[in-house]
Amino acid sequence: MTKLTVRYKNERTLKQLLSHAEEQYNHYKEYGFISDVNYWQAKVNDYRAQLYALYHEREEFDKLEQI
């Protein structure tokens, strides 16, 4: 298992970045820009992993189910 280091220690910032990435993903998916869709999907996955790692680091396991 790979150890993921948390780049963003602020939960609110991570949630905002995740929300923006999800909006961009849906926007580009709607218009059919495949390379942009792939980029934003990777960003969404990265931010979700960051949020997961942050919650795990803080031992807030009840919030893991929300991701």
mmCIF file as Biopython writes it, N, C-alpha, C and O atoms, coordinates in Angstrom:
data_model
#
loop_
_atom_site.group_PDB
_atom_site.id
_atom_site.type_symbol
_atom_site.label_atom_id
_atom_site.label_alt_id
_atom_site.label_comp_id
_atom_site.label_asym_id
_atom_site.label_entity_id
_atom_site.label_seq_id
_atom_site.pdbx_PDB_ins_code
_atom_site.Cartn_x
_atom_site.Cartn_y
_atom_site.Cartn_z
_atom_site.occupancy
_atom_site.B_iso_or_equiv
_atom_site.auth_seq_id
_atom_site.auth_asym_id
_atom_site.pdbx_PDB_model_num
ATOM 1   N N  . MET A ? 1  ? 0.836   -1.168 0.000   1.0 0.0 1  A 1 
ATOM 2   C CA . MET A ? 1  ? 0.000   0.000  0.000   1.0 0.0 1  A 1 
ATOM 3   C C  . MET A ? 1  ? 0.886   1.239  0.000   1.0 0.0 1  A 1 
ATOM 4   O O  . MET A ? 1  ? 1.847   1.319  0.766   1.0 0.0 1  A 1 
ATOM 5   N N  . THR A ? 2  ? 0.570   2.187  -0.843  1.0 0.0 2  A 1 
ATOM 6   C CA . THR A ? 2  ? 1.339   3.411  -0.957  1.0 0.0 2  A 1 
ATOM 7   C C  . THR A ? 2  ? 0.902   4.408  0.095   1.0 0.0 2  A 1 
ATOM 8   O O  . THR A ? 2  ? -0.291  4.602  0.329   1.0 0.0 2  A 1 
ATOM 9   N N  . LYS A ? 3  ? 1.873   5.033  0.720   1.0 0.0 3  A 1 
ATOM 10  C CA . LYS A ? 3  ? 1.589   6.056  1.717   1.0 0.0 3  A 1 
ATOM 11  C C  . LYS A ? 3  ? 1.325   7.370  0.987   1.0 0.0 3  A 1 
ATOM 12  O O  . LYS A ? 3  ? 2.187   7.863  0.260   1.0 0.0 3  A 1 
ATOM 13  N N  . LEU A ? 4  ? 0.147   7.930  1.179   1.0 0.0 4  A 1 
ATOM 14  C CA . LEU A ? 4  ? -0.232  9.186  0.546   1.0 0.0 4  A 1 
ATOM 15  C C  . LEU A ? 4  ? -0.020  10.310 1.540   1.0 0.0 4  A 1 
ATOM 16  O O  . LEU A ? 4  ? -0.579  10.298 2.636   1.0 0.0 4  A 1 
ATOM 17  N N  . THR A ? 5  ? 0.786   11.277 1.151   1.0 0.0 5  A 1 
ATOM 18  C CA . THR A ? 5  ? 0.998   12.423 2.028   1.0 0.0 5  A 1 
ATOM 19  C C  . THR A ? 5  ? -0.057  13.467 1.727   1.0 0.0 5  A 1 
ATOM 20  O O  . THR A ? 5  ? -0.414  13.691 0.570   1.0 0.0 5  A 1 
ATOM 21  N N  . VAL A ? 6  ? -0.543  14.090 2.753   1.0 0.0 6  A 1 
ATOM 22  C CA . VAL A ? 6  ? -1.604  15.085 2.612   1.0 0.0 6  A 1 
ATOM 23  C C  . VAL A ? 6  ? -0.971  16.427 2.258   1.0 0.0 6  A 1 
ATOM 24  O O  . VAL A ? 6  ? -0.175  16.965 3.029   1.0 0.0 6  A 1 
ATOM 25  N N  . ARG A ? 7  ? -1.323  16.963 1.097   1.0 0.0 7  A 1 
ATOM 26  C CA . ARG A ? 7  ? -0.783  18.255 0.667   1.0 0.0 7  A 1 
ATOM 27  C C  . ARG A ? 7  ? -1.579  19.406 1.244   1.0 0.0 7  A 1 
ATOM 28  O O  . ARG A ? 7  ? -1.026  20.472 1.514   1.0 0.0 7  A 1 
ATOM 29  N N  . TYR A ? 8  ? -2.861  19.202 1.434   1.0 0.0 8  A 1 
ATOM 30  C CA . TYR A ? 8  ? -3.725  20.257 1.950   1.0 0.0 8  A 1 
ATOM 31  C C  . TYR A ? 8  ? -4.219  19.844 3.333   1.0 0.0 8  A 1 
ATOM 32  O O  . TYR A ? 8  ? -4.888  18.822 3.482   1.0 0.0 8  A 1 
ATOM 33  N N  . LYS A ? 9  ? -3.890  20.634 4.328   1.0 0.0 9  A 1 
ATOM 34  C CA . LYS A ? 9  ? -4.290  20.303 5.694   1.0 0.0 9  A 1 
ATOM 35  C C  . LYS A ? 9  ? -5.646  20.906 6.053   1.0 0.0 9  A 1 
ATOM 36  O O  . LYS A ? 9  ? -6.200  20.602 7.110   1.0 0.0 9  A 1 
ATOM 37  N N  . ASN A ? 10 ? -6.177  21.751 5.185   1.0 0.0 10 A 1 
ATOM 38  C CA . ASN A ? 10 ? -7.439  22.420 5.451   1.0 0.0 10 A 1 
ATOM 39  C C  . ASN A ? 10 ? -8.579  21.667 4.765   1.0 0.0 10 A 1 
ATOM 40  O O  . ASN A ? 10 ? -8.609  21.561 3.539   1.0 0.0 10 A 1 
ATOM 41  N N  . GLU A ? 11 ? -9.500  21.152 5.548   1.0 0.0 11 A 1 
ATOM 42  C CA . GLU A ? 11 ? -10.622 20.372 5.011   1.0 0.0 11 A 1 
ATOM 43  C C  . GLU A ? 11 ? -11.494 21.203 4.078   1.0 0.0 11 A 1 
ATOM 44  O O  . GLU A ? 11 ? -11.927 20.715 3.035   1.0 0.0 11 A 1 
ATOM 45  N N  . ARG A ? 12 ? -11.750 22.447 4.445   1.0 0.0 12 A 1 
ATOM 46  C CA . ARG A ? 12 ? -12.606 23.317 3.634   1.0 0.0 12 A 1 
ATOM 47  C C  . ARG A ? 12 ? -11.992 23.566 2.259   1.0 0.0 12 A 1 
ATOM 48  O O  . ARG A ? 12 ? -12.696 23.540 1.249   1.0 0.0 12 A 1 
ATOM 49  N N  . THR A ? 13 ? -10.693 23.805 2.218   1.0 0.0 13 A 1 
ATOM 50  C CA . THR A ? 13 ? -10.007 24.024 0.943   1.0 0.0 13 A 1 
ATOM 51  C C  . THR A ? 13 ? -10.113 22.789 0.062   1.0 0.0 13 A 1 
ATOM 52  O O  . THR A ? 13 ? -10.393 22.893 -1.132  1.0 0.0 13 A 1 
ATOM 53  N N  . LEU A ? 14 ? -9.890  21.631 0.648   1.0 0.0 14 A 1 
ATOM 54  C CA . LEU A ? 14 ? -9.983  20.388 -0.119  1.0 0.0 14 A 1 
ATOM 55  C C  . LEU A ? 14 ? -11.389 20.179 -0.675  1.0 0.0 14 A 1 
ATOM 56  O O  . LEU A ? 14 ? -11.552 19.768 -1.824  1.0 0.0 14 A 1 
ATOM 57  N N  . LYS A ? 15 ? -12.400 20.461 0.139   1.0 0.0 15 A 1 
ATOM 58  C CA . LYS A ? 15 ? -13.775 20.294 -0.327  1.0 0.0 15 A 1 
ATOM 59  C C  . LYS A ? 15 ? -14.092 21.266 -1.456  1.0 0.0 15 A 1 
ATOM 60  O O  . LYS A ? 15 ? -14.801 20.906 -2.396  1.0 0.0 15 A 1 
ATOM 61  N N  . GLN A ? 16 ? -13.579 22.491 -1.381  1.0 0.0 16 A 1 
ATOM 62  C CA . GLN A ? 16 ? -13.797 23.465 -2.445  1.0 0.0 16 A 1 
ATOM 63  C C  . GLN A ? 16 ? -13.105 23.026 -3.732  1.0 0.0 16 A 1 
ATOM 64  O O  . GLN A ? 16 ? -13.680 23.126 -4.816  1.0 0.0 16 A 1 
ATOM 65  N N  . LEU A ? 17 ? -11.878 22.543 -3.611  1.0 0.0 17 A 1 
ATOM 66  C CA . LEU A ? 17 ? -11.153 22.059 -4.790  1.0 0.0 17 A 1 
ATOM 67  C C  . LEU A ? 17 ? -11.866 20.861 -5.415  1.0 0.0 17 A 1 
ATOM 68  O O  . LEU A ? 17 ? -11.976 20.765 -6.638  1.0 0.0 17 A 1 
ATOM 69  N N  . LEU A ? 18 ? -12.347 19.957 -4.575  1.0 0.0 18 A 1 
ATOM 70  C CA . LEU A ? 18 ? -13.070 18.790 -5.069  1.0 0.0 18 A 1 
ATOM 71  C C  . LEU A ? 18 ? -14.353 19.208 -5.779  1.0 0.0 18 A 1 
ATOM 72  O O  . LEU A ? 18 ? -14.669 18.690 -6.850  1.0 0.0 18 A 1 
ATOM 73  N N  . SER A ? 19 ? -15.085 20.134 -5.190  1.0 0.0 19 A 1 
ATOM 74  C CA . SER A ? 19 ? -16.323 20.609 -5.788  1.0 0.0 19 A 1 
ATOM 75  C C  . SER A ? 19 ? -16.060 21.254 -7.146  1.0 0.0 19 A 1 
ATOM 76  O O  . SER A ? 19 ? -16.787 21.006 -8.107  1.0 0.0 19 A 1 
ATOM 77  N N  . HIS A ? 20 ? -15.025 22.079 -7.221  1.0 0.0 20 A 1 
ATOM 78  C CA . HIS A ? 20 ? -14.680 22.737 -8.489  1.0 0.0 20 A 1 
ATOM 79  C C  . HIS A ? 20 ? -14.277 21.703 -9.543  1.0 0.0 20 A 1 
ATOM 80  O O  . HIS A ? 20 ? -14.691 21.793 -10.699 1.0 0.0 20 A 1 
ATOM 81  N N  . ALA A ? 21 ? -13.475 20.729 -9.139  1.0 0.0 21 A 1 
ATOM 82  C CA . ALA A ? 21 ? -13.036 19.698 -10.081 1.0 0.0 21 A 1 
ATOM 83  C C  . ALA A ? 21 ? -14.221 18.882 -10.590 1.0 0.0 21 A 1 
ATOM 84  O O  . ALA A ? 21 ? -14.266 18.533 -11.770 1.0 0.0 21 A 1 
ATOM 85  N N  . GLU A ? 22 ? -15.179 18.573 -9.719  1.0 0.0 22 A 1 
ATOM 86  C CA . GLU A ? 22 ? -16.365 17.834 -10.146 1.0 0.0 22 A 1 
ATOM 87  C C  . GLU A ? 22 ? -17.201 18.655 -11.123 1.0 0.0 22 A 1 
ATOM 88  O O  . GLU A ? 22 ? -17.720 18.113 -12.099 1.0 0.0 22 A 1 
ATOM 89  N N  . GLU A ? 23 ? -17.335 19.961 -10.869 1.0 0.0 23 A 1 
ATOM 90  C CA . GLU A ? 23 ? -18.074 20.839 -11.786 1.0 0.0 23 A 1 
ATOM 91  C C  . GLU A ? 23 ? -17.404 20.882 -13.154 1.0 0.0 23 A 1 
ATOM 92  O O  . GLU A ? 23 ? -18.076 20.785 -14.181 1.0 0.0 23 A 1 
ATOM 93  N N  . GLN A ? 24 ? -16.082 21.029 -13.170 1.0 0.0 24 A 1 
ATOM 94  C CA . GLN A ? 24 ? -15.351 21.081 -14.433 1.0 0.0 24 A 1 
ATOM 95  C C  . GLN A ? 24 ? -15.452 19.754 -15.175 1.0 0.0 24 A 1 
ATOM 96  O O  . GLN A ? 24 ? -15.603 19.731 -16.396 1.0 0.0 24 A 1 
ATOM 97  N N  . TYR A ? 25 ? -15.371 18.660 -14.443 1.0 0.0 25 A 1 
ATOM 98  C CA . TYR A ? 25 ? -15.501 17.334 -15.050 1.0 0.0 25 A 1 
ATOM 99  C C  . TYR A ? 25 ? -16.856 17.206 -15.755 1.0 0.0 25 A 1 
ATOM 100 O O  . TYR A ? 25 ? -16.928 16.776 -16.906 1.0 0.0 25 A 1 
ATOM 101 N N  . ASN A ? 26 ? -17.914 17.579 -15.057 1.0 0.0 26 A 1 
ATOM 102 C CA . ASN A ? 26 ? -19.252 17.492 -15.650 1.0 0.0 26 A 1 
ATOM 103 C C  . ASN A ? 26 ? -19.417 18.430 -16.836 1.0 0.0 26 A 1 
ATOM 104 O O  . ASN A ? 26 ? -20.069 18.085 -17.821 1.0 0.0 26 A 1 
ATOM 105 N N  . HIS A ? 27 ? -18.831 19.605 -16.742 1.0 0.0 27 A 1 
ATOM 106 C CA . HIS A ? 27 ? -18.921 20.582 -17.831 1.0 0.0 27 A 1 
ATOM 107 C C  . HIS A ? 27 ? -18.258 20.039 -19.098 1.0 0.0 27 A 1 
ATOM 108 O O  . HIS A ? 27 ? -18.859 20.060 -20.172 1.0 0.0 27 A 1 
ATOM 109 N N  . TYR A ? 28 ? -17.026 19.554 -18.975 1.0 0.0 28 A 1 
ATOM 110 C CA . TYR A ? 28 ? -16.306 19.066 -20.150 1.0 0.0 28 A 1 
ATOM 111 C C  . TYR A ? 28 ? -16.892 17.754 -20.664 1.0 0.0 28 A 1 
ATOM 112 O O  . TYR A ? 28 ? -16.850 17.476 -21.862 1.0 0.0 28 A 1 
ATOM 113 N N  . LYS A ? 29 ? -17.434 16.956 -19.760 1.0 0.0 29 A 1 
ATOM 114 C CA . LYS A ? 29 ? -18.067 15.703 -20.183 1.0 0.0 29 A 1 
ATOM 115 C C  . LYS A ? 29 ? -19.305 16.002 -21.027 1.0 0.0 29 A 1 
ATOM 116 O O  . LYS A ? 29 ? -19.571 15.322 -22.018 1.0 0.0 29 A 1 
ATOM 117 N N  . GLU A ? 30 ? -20.053 17.022 -20.625 1.0 0.0 30 A 1 
ATOM 118 C CA . GLU A ? 30 ? -21.269 17.402 -21.353 1.0 0.0 30 A 1 
ATOM 119 C C  . GLU A ? 30 ? -20.955 17.813 -22.793 1.0 0.0 30 A 1 
ATOM 120 O O  . GLU A ? 30 ? -21.716 17.517 -23.714 1.0 0.0 30 A 1 
ATOM 121 N N  . TYR A ? 31 ? -19.817 18.503 -22.971 1.0 0.0 31 A 1 
ATOM 122 C CA . TYR A ? 31 ? -19.452 18.986 -24.305 1.0 0.0 31 A 1 
ATOM 123 C C  . TYR A ? 31 ? -18.553 18.032 -25.070 1.0 0.0 31 A 1 
ATOM 124 O O  . TYR A ? 31 ? -18.231 18.293 -26.229 1.0 0.0 31 A 1 
ATOM 125 N N  . GLY A ? 32 ? -18.140 16.929 -24.451 1.0 0.0 32 A 1 
ATOM 126 C CA . GLY A ? 32 ? -17.414 15.880 -25.157 1.0 0.0 32 A 1 
ATOM 127 C C  . GLY A ? 32 ? -15.931 16.104 -25.357 1.0 0.0 32 A 1 
ATOM 128 O O  . GLY A ? 32 ? -15.351 15.530 -26.280 1.0 0.0 32 A 1 
ATOM 129 N N  . PHE A ? 33 ? -15.295 16.913 -24.531 1.0 0.0 33 A 1 
ATOM 130 C CA . PHE A ? 33 ? -13.850 17.117 -24.629 1.0 0.0 33 A 1 
ATOM 131 C C  . PHE A ? 33 ? -13.143 16.022 -23.831 1.0 0.0 33 A 1 
ATOM 132 O O  . PHE A ? 33 ? -12.961 16.140 -22.619 1.0 0.0 33 A 1 
ATOM 133 N N  . ILE A ? 34 ? -12.750 14.960 -24.525 1.0 0.0 34 A 1 
ATOM 134 C CA . ILE A ? 34 ? -12.244 13.746 -23.873 1.0 0.0 34 A 1 
ATOM 135 C C  . ILE A ? 34 ? -10.968 14.003 -23.078 1.0 0.0 34 A 1 
ATOM 136 O O  . ILE A ? 34 ? -10.866 13.544 -21.940 1.0 0.0 34 A 1 
ATOM 137 N N  . SER A ? 35 ? -9.999  14.714 -23.628 1.0 0.0 35 A 1 
ATOM 138 C CA . SER A ? 35 ? -8.741  14.923 -22.900 1.0 0.0 35 A 1 
ATOM 139 C C  . SER A ? 35 ? -8.972  15.762 -21.643 1.0 0.0 35 A 1 
ATOM 140 O O  . SER A ? 35 ? -8.361  15.505 -20.605 1.0 0.0 35 A 1 
ATOM 141 N N  . ASP A ? 36 ? -9.846  16.760 -21.732 1.0 0.0 36 A 1 
ATOM 142 C CA . ASP A ? 36 ? -10.156 17.566 -20.558 1.0 0.0 36 A 1 
ATOM 143 C C  . ASP A ? 36 ? -10.938 16.759 -19.518 1.0 0.0 36 A 1 
ATOM 144 O O  . ASP A ? 36 ? -10.747 16.928 -18.314 1.0 0.0 36 A 1 
ATOM 145 N N  . VAL A ? 37 ? -11.814 15.887 -19.996 1.0 0.0 37 A 1 
ATOM 146 C CA . VAL A ? 37 ? -12.570 15.019 -19.084 1.0 0.0 37 A 1 
ATOM 147 C C  . VAL A ? 37 ? -11.609 14.125 -18.308 1.0 0.0 37 A 1 
ATOM 148 O O  . VAL A ? 37 ? -11.751 13.952 -17.097 1.0 0.0 37 A 1 
ATOM 149 N N  . ASN A ? 38 ? -10.641 13.564 -19.005 1.0 0.0 38 A 1 
ATOM 150 C CA . ASN A ? 38 ? -9.665  12.697 -18.341 1.0 0.0 38 A 1 
ATOM 151 C C  . ASN A ? 38 ? -8.854  13.466 -17.303 1.0 0.0 38 A 1 
ATOM 152 O O  . ASN A ? 38 ? -8.585  12.956 -16.215 1.0 0.0 38 A 1 
ATOM 153 N N  . TYR A ? 39 ? -8.465  14.696 -17.641 1.0 0.0 39 A 1 
ATOM 154 C CA . TYR A ? 39 ? -7.704  15.528 -16.711 1.0 0.0 39 A 1 
ATOM 155 C C  . TYR A ? 39 ? -8.515  15.806 -15.449 1.0 0.0 39 A 1 
ATOM 156 O O  . TYR A ? 39 ? -8.020  15.633 -14.335 1.0 0.0 39 A 1 
ATOM 157 N N  . TRP A ? 40 ? -9.768  16.241 -15.631 1.0 0.0 40 A 1 
ATOM 158 C CA . TRP A ? 40 ? -10.582 16.598 -14.460 1.0 0.0 40 A 1 
ATOM 159 C C  . TRP A ? 40 ? -10.996 15.377 -13.660 1.0 0.0 40 A 1 
ATOM 160 O O  . TRP A ? 40 ? -11.165 15.472 -12.444 1.0 0.0 40 A 1 
ATOM 161 N N  . GLN A ? 41 ? -11.165 14.231 -14.310 1.0 0.0 41 A 1 
ATOM 162 C CA . GLN A ? 41 ? -11.455 13.001 -13.574 1.0 0.0 41 A 1 
ATOM 163 C C  . GLN A ? 41 ? -10.268 12.634 -12.688 1.0 0.0 41 A 1 
ATOM 164 O O  . GLN A ? 41 ? -10.447 12.206 -11.548 1.0 0.0 41 A 1 
ATOM 165 N N  . ALA A ? 42 ? -9.063  12.802 -13.213 1.0 0.0 42 A 1 
ATOM 166 C CA . ALA A ? 42 ? -7.865  12.530 -12.409 1.0 0.0 42 A 1 
ATOM 167 C C  . ALA A ? 42 ? -7.776  13.491 -11.230 1.0 0.0 42 A 1 
ATOM 168 O O  . ALA A ? 42 ? -7.381  13.092 -10.134 1.0 0.0 42 A 1 
ATOM 169 N N  . LYS A ? 43 ? -8.142  14.760 -11.446 1.0 0.0 43 A 1 
ATOM 170 C CA . LYS A ? 43 ? -8.141  15.737 -10.358 1.0 0.0 43 A 1 
ATOM 171 C C  . LYS A ? 43 ? -9.166  15.361 -9.288  1.0 0.0 43 A 1 
ATOM 172 O O  . LYS A ? 43 ? -8.876  15.438 -8.094  1.0 0.0 43 A 1 
ATOM 173 N N  . VAL A ? 44 ? -10.357 14.957 -9.714  1.0 0.0 44 A 1 
ATOM 174 C CA . VAL A ? 44 ? -11.394 14.540 -8.768  1.0 0.0 44 A 1 
ATOM 175 C C  . VAL A ? 44 ? -10.888 13.376 -7.931  1.0 0.0 44 A 1 
ATOM 176 O O  . VAL A ? 44 ? -11.036 13.375 -6.709  1.0 0.0 44 A 1 
ATOM 177 N N  . ASN A ? 45 ? -10.294 12.387 -8.583  1.0 0.0 45 A 1 
ATOM 178 C CA . ASN A ? 45 ? -9.769  11.225 -7.866  1.0 0.0 45 A 1 
ATOM 179 C C  . ASN A ? 45 ? -8.666  11.626 -6.893  1.0 0.0 45 A 1 
ATOM 180 O O  . ASN A ? 45 ? -8.598  11.109 -5.778  1.0 0.0 45 A 1 
ATOM 181 N N  . ASP A ? 46 ? -7.802  12.551 -7.316  1.0 0.0 46 A 1 
ATOM 182 C CA . ASP A ? 46 ? -6.716  13.008 -6.455  1.0 0.0 46 A 1 
ATOM 183 C C  . ASP A ? 46 ? -7.256  13.736 -5.234  1.0 0.0 46 A 1 
ATOM 184 O O  . ASP A ? 46 ? -6.811  13.472 -4.117  1.0 0.0 46 A 1 
ATOM 185 N N  . TYR A ? 47 ? -8.201  14.642 -5.420  1.0 0.0 47 A 1 
ATOM 186 C CA . TYR A ? 47 ? -8.748  15.394 -4.293  1.0 0.0 47 A 1 
ATOM 187 C C  . TYR A ? 47 ? -9.533  14.485 -3.337  1.0 0.0 47 A 1 
ATOM 188 O O  . TYR A ? 47 ? -9.495  14.685 -2.122  1.0 0.0 47 A 1 
ATOM 189 N N  . ARG A ? 48 ? -10.229 13.508 -3.872  1.0 0.0 48 A 1 
ATOM 190 C CA . ARG A ? 48 ? -10.918 12.547 -3.001  1.0 0.0 48 A 1 
ATOM 191 C C  . ARG A ? 48 ? -9.913  11.750 -2.175  1.0 0.0 48 A 1 
ATOM 192 O O  . ARG A ? 48 ? -10.133 11.503 -0.989  1.0 0.0 48 A 1 
ATOM 193 N N  . ALA A ? 49 ? -8.827  11.354 -2.796  1.0 0.0 49 A 1 
ATOM 194 C CA . ALA A ? 49 ? -7.786  10.618 -2.076  1.0 0.0 49 A 1 
ATOM 195 C C  . ALA A ? 49 ? -7.145  11.505 -1.012  1.0 0.0 49 A 1 
ATOM 196 O O  . ALA A ? 49 ? -6.843  11.041 0.087   1.0 0.0 49 A 1 
ATOM 197 N N  . GLN A ? 50 ? -6.936  12.781 -1.337  1.0 0.0 50 A 1 
ATOM 198 C CA . GLN A ? 50 ? -6.378  13.713 -0.363  1.0 0.0 50 A 1 
ATOM 199 C C  . GLN A ? 50 ? -7.311  13.882 0.839   1.0 0.0 50 A 1 
ATOM 200 O O  . GLN A ? 50 ? -6.870  13.904 1.988   1.0 0.0 50 A 1 
ATOM 201 N N  . LEU A ? 51 ? -8.605  13.999 0.548   1.0 0.0 51 A 1 
ATOM 202 C CA . LEU A ? 51 ? -9.589  14.151 1.614   1.0 0.0 51 A 1 
ATOM 203 C C  . LEU A ? 51 ? -9.645  12.889 2.476   1.0 0.0 51 A 1 
ATOM 204 O O  . LEU A ? 51 ? -9.726  12.966 3.702   1.0 0.0 51 A 1 
ATOM 205 N N  . TYR A ? 52 ? -9.600  11.745 1.829   1.0 0.0 52 A 1 
ATOM 206 C CA . TYR A ? 52 ? -9.581  10.468 2.540   1.0 0.0 52 A 1 
ATOM 207 C C  . TYR A ? 52 ? -8.355  10.389 3.449   1.0 0.0 52 A 1 
ATOM 208 O O  . TYR A ? 52 ? -8.458  9.997  4.612   1.0 0.0 52 A 1 
ATOM 209 N N  . ALA A ? 53 ? -7.198  10.764 2.910   1.0 0.0 53 A 1 
ATOM 210 C CA . ALA A ? 53 ? -5.959  10.711 3.687   1.0 0.0 53 A 1 
ATOM 211 C C  . ALA A ? 53 ? -6.003  11.691 4.860   1.0 0.0 53 A 1 
ATOM 212 O O  . ALA A ? 53 ? -5.508  11.385 5.945   1.0 0.0 53 A 1 
ATOM 213 N N  . LEU A ? 54 ? -6.590  12.861 4.643   1.0 0.0 54 A 1 
ATOM 214 C CA . LEU A ? 54 ? -6.712  13.847 5.717   1.0 0.0 54 A 1 
ATOM 215 C C  . LEU A ? 54 ? -7.579  13.313 6.846   1.0 0.0 54 A 1 
ATOM 216 O O  . LEU A ? 54 ? -7.214  13.418 8.017   1.0 0.0 54 A 1 
ATOM 217 N N  . TYR A ? 55 ? -8.727  12.741 6.497   1.0 0.0 55 A 1 
ATOM 218 C CA . TYR A ? 55 ? -9.613  12.179 7.514   1.0 0.0 55 A 1 
ATOM 219 C C  . TYR A ? 55 ? -8.942  11.012 8.238   1.0 0.0 55 A 1 
ATOM 220 O O  . TYR A ? 55 ? -9.083  10.858 9.451   1.0 0.0 55 A 1 
ATOM 221 N N  . HIS A ? 56 ? -8.216  10.199 7.484   1.0 0.0 56 A 1 
ATOM 222 C CA . HIS A ? 56 ? -7.550  9.053  8.094   1.0 0.0 56 A 1 
ATOM 223 C C  . HIS A ? 56 ? -6.440  9.526  9.031   1.0 0.0 56 A 1 
ATOM 224 O O  . HIS A ? 56 ? -6.240  8.955  10.103  1.0 0.0 56 A 1 
ATOM 225 N N  . GLU A ? 57 ? -5.727  10.563 8.625   1.0 0.0 57 A 1 
ATOM 226 C CA . GLU A ? 57 ? -4.657  11.118 9.457   1.0 0.0 57 A 1 
ATOM 227 C C  . GLU A ? 57 ? -5.212  11.694 10.758  1.0 0.0 57 A 1 
ATOM 228 O O  . GLU A ? 57 ? -4.595  11.571 11.817  1.0 0.0 57 A 1 
ATOM 229 N N  . ARG A ? 58 ? -6.370  12.316 10.666  1.0 0.0 58 A 1 
ATOM 230 C CA . ARG A ? 58 ? -7.006  12.911 11.842  1.0 0.0 58 A 1 
ATOM 231 C C  . ARG A ? 58 ? -7.825  11.902 12.641  1.0 0.0 58 A 1 
ATOM 232 O O  . ARG A ? 58 ? -8.337  12.210 13.717  1.0 0.0 58 A 1 
ATOM 233 N N  . GLU A ? 59 ? -7.938  10.702 12.100  1.0 0.0 59 A 1 
ATOM 234 C CA . GLU A ? 59 ? -8.730  9.626  12.697  1.0 0.0 59 A 1 
ATOM 235 C C  . GLU A ? 59 ? -10.211 9.999  12.819  1.0 0.0 59 A 1 
ATOM 236 O O  . GLU A ? 59 ? -10.874 9.657  13.798  1.0 0.0 59 A 1 
ATOM 237 N N  . GLU A ? 60 ? -10.704 10.698 11.818  1.0 0.0 60 A 1 
ATOM 238 C CA . GLU A ? 60 ? -12.126 11.038 11.742  1.0 0.0 60 A 1 
ATOM 239 C C  . GLU A ? 60 ? -12.794 10.029 10.800  1.0 0.0 60 A 1 
ATOM 240 O O  . GLU A ? 60 ? -13.202 10.359 9.687   1.0 0.0 60 A 1 
ATOM 241 N N  . PHE A ? 61 ? -12.888 8.810  11.280  1.0 0.0 61 A 1 
ATOM 242 C CA . PHE A ? 61 ? -13.339 7.716  10.417  1.0 0.0 61 A 1 
ATOM 243 C C  . PHE A ? 61 ? -14.806 7.819  10.053  1.0 0.0 61 A 1 
ATOM 244 O O  . PHE A ? 61 ? -15.226 7.255  9.042   1.0 0.0 61 A 1 
ATOM 245 N N  . ASP A ? 62 ? -15.603 8.529  10.852  1.0 0.0 62 A 1 
ATOM 246 C CA . ASP A ? 62 ? -17.019 8.686  10.523  1.0 0.0 62 A 1 
ATOM 247 C C  . ASP A ? 62 ? -17.208 9.538  9.257   1.0 0.0 62 A 1 
ATOM 248 O O  . ASP A ? 62 ? -18.219 9.398  8.569   1.0 0.0 62 A 1 
ATOM 249 N N  . LYS A ? 63 ? -16.256 10.409 8.950   1.0 0.0 63 A 1 
ATOM 250 C CA . LYS A ? 63 ? -16.356 11.249 7.756   1.0 0.0 63 A 1 
ATOM 251 C C  . LYS A ? 63 ? -15.918 10.513 6.483   1.0 0.0 63 A 1 
ATOM 252 O O  . LYS A ? 63 ? -16.179 10.986 5.377   1.0 0.0 63 A 1 
ATOM 253 N N  . LEU A ? 64 ? -15.265 9.381  6.630   1.0 0.0 64 A 1 
ATOM 254 C CA . LEU A ? 64 ? -14.802 8.620  5.469   1.0 0.0 64 A 1 
ATOM 255 C C  . LEU A ? 64 ? -15.969 8.146  4.615   1.0 0.0 64 A 1 
ATOM 256 O O  . LEU A ? 64 ? -15.845 8.024  3.396   1.0 0.0 64 A 1 
ATOM 257 N N  . GLU A ? 65 ? -17.095 7.882  5.250   1.0 0.0 65 A 1 
ATOM 258 C CA . GLU A ? 65 ? -18.258 7.387  4.517   1.0 0.0 65 A 1 
ATOM 259 C C  . GLU A ? 65 ? -18.866 8.460  3.630   1.0 0.0 65 A 1 
ATOM 260 O O  . GLU A ? 65 ? -19.588 8.135  2.688   1.0 0.0 65 A 1 
ATOM 261 N N  . GLN A ? 66 ? -18.594 9.731  3.906   1.0 0.0 66 A 1 
ATOM 262 C CA . GLN A ? 66 ? -19.159 10.831 3.135   1.0 0.0 66 A 1 
ATOM 263 C C  . GLN A ? 66 ? -18.471 11.021 1.786   1.0 0.0 66 A 1 
ATOM 264 O O  . GLN A ? 66 ? -19.040 11.631 0.881   1.0 0.0 66 A 1 
ATOM 265 N N  . ILE A ? 67 ? -17.275 10.514 1.649   1.0 0.0 67 A 1 
ATOM 266 C CA . ILE A ? 67 ? -16.495 10.735 0.419   1.0 0.0 67 A 1 
ATOM 267 C C  . ILE A ? 67 ? -17.076 9.931  -0.729  1.0 0.0 67 A 1 
ATOM 268 O O  . ILE A ? 67 ? -16.559 9.985  -1.845  1.0 0.0 67 A 1 
#
